[in-house]
């Protein structure tokens, strides 16, 4: 008689990572920053060379600023988390009974009791790495993998900002007037929609809603920039 193998139900789970977070924020900020610039300066009806120059300067300035801010933010967060980790290690070494009781309370709140609870607690506390990981995830809800590396996060933010930022600028290398502006807006909104949809899919949310939300932000920035540029041109502050 052949052994009957129970079929396994394999579920796909999406996990938040610092790389995805950095790319989404960097790309979104980059494309919206450049779109705002080209729409604003383009609204003043100036030459493509001026629009390209203004957008590239804003793009690199914004990318640098975002990278520095992300580096400092991630570094600070990691320092806080590392402090908590070192404190847990100290408590495990110096007050193990207290830490063991905390593990017991955690799993008691999950419905375990009696011998079953005792086995779980003893198994976890018999391995210091497992013990520490359990304290970090169950008690403190910490995850260093989500926080990421400060330097890597900064570089990812810088690169994704430039990738998003260059898209609205590209049409101005080939044409003048309002045609490249329309192409830039269309390209930017399409890319924003795709990124928003991907982000929502990974979070198991409505992809249409997520895409429209991110694209809608770009639309608002483009309209605001174009209106501001047109008004400044009409007032004679910006001239062709």
C-alpha positions, -999 to +999 in steps of 0.1 A: +000+000+000+014+034-010+019+060+015-006+087+013+011+121+013-010+149+026-011+178+002+004+209+016-014+242+013+013+267+004+004+303+011+023+333-004+029+360+022+041+395+014+067+408+037+074+445+041+111+453+035+132+484+037+141+481+001+105+482-011+097+511+013+127+531+001+120+525-036+083+535-034+090+567-014+121+576-034+104+570-068+072+587-058+090+618-044+113+620-074+086+618-100+064+643-082+092+667-076+103+668-113+067+669-125+060+699-103+091+717-117+085+709-154+048+718-150+056+750-131+084+762-153+066+749-184+035+769-174+056+800-178+062+790-215+100+791-213+124+772-235+130+734-230+167+740-220+156+761-190+130+735-180+156+707-183+182+727-163+157+736-135+144+701-133+178+684-132+190+708-104+159+701-084+161+664-090+197+660-078+191+684-049+160+666-038+177+632-042+206+642-020+183+657+006+161+626+007+191+603+009+206+623+038+173+624+057+167+587+051+202+579+063+198+598+095+163+585+102+172+549+097+204+553+117+185+569+146+159+541+145+185+514+145+203+530+174+171+530+194+164+493+185+200+483+193+196+499+227+165+478+233+183+447+221+212+452+245+189+458+273+171+426+267+204+407+266+214+422+299+181+412+315+184+377+301+219+374+317+212+392+350+174+386+357+166+354+338+137+345+360+120+377+353+125+373+315+114+337+316+082+348+334+076+373+306+079+345+280+054+325+301+030+355+303+032+360+265+022+324+257-003+322+285-021+352+268-021+331+236-041+304+253-014+279+264-014+265+299-002+237+322+024+212+308+020+225+273+029+261+284+059+248+305+073+228+275+070+259+252+087+282+278+115+257+285+121+251+248+124+288+240+146+297+270+169+268+263+183+286+233+195+322+239+191+333+203+156+320+201+148+335+235+161+369+224+143+368+191+111+359+208+115+388+233+121+412+205+093+401+182+067+392+208+073+417+236+089+447+219+075+441+183+109+449+168+122+439+134+156+452+123+152+438+088+123+462+082+144+491+094+173+483+071+208+495+068+213+534+070+238+535+041+218+511+018+186+529+025+202+562+017+216+549-016+183+532-026+165+564-018+190+585-039+188+561-069+150+556-069+145+594-066+167+599-097+148+572-116+115+587-108+128+623-113+142+617-148+109+605-163+091+639-166+123+655-180+129+631-209+102+646-233+119+680-231+151+667-247+131+662-279+105+690-281+094+724-270+061+739-259+032+722-244+035+688-261+064+676-239+045+688-209+015+667-218+038+637-224+056+643-191+023+644-172+010+613-190+042+594-184+044+605-148+008+596-140+011+562-156+043+554-137+028+566-105-003+545-110+018+514-116+039+519-085+008+526-064-009+495-078+022+473-071+025+487-035-012+480-029-010+445-044+019+437-020-002+449+009-033+429-004-052+462-009-073+474-039-047+480-067-070+504-086-075+525-055-038+524-047-028+533-082-053+562-085-043+575-051-006+578-061-014+591-096-039+616-081-011+631-060+009+636-092-020+653-109-025+677-080+012+686-081+012+691-119-019+713-118-005+734-089+029+738-106+014+747-139-010+772-124+018+788-104+041+791-134+014+806-156+004+831-130+041+842-124+045+845-162+014+867-165+027+889-137+060+893-156+080+876-129+090+847-152+097+855-188+106+835-218 
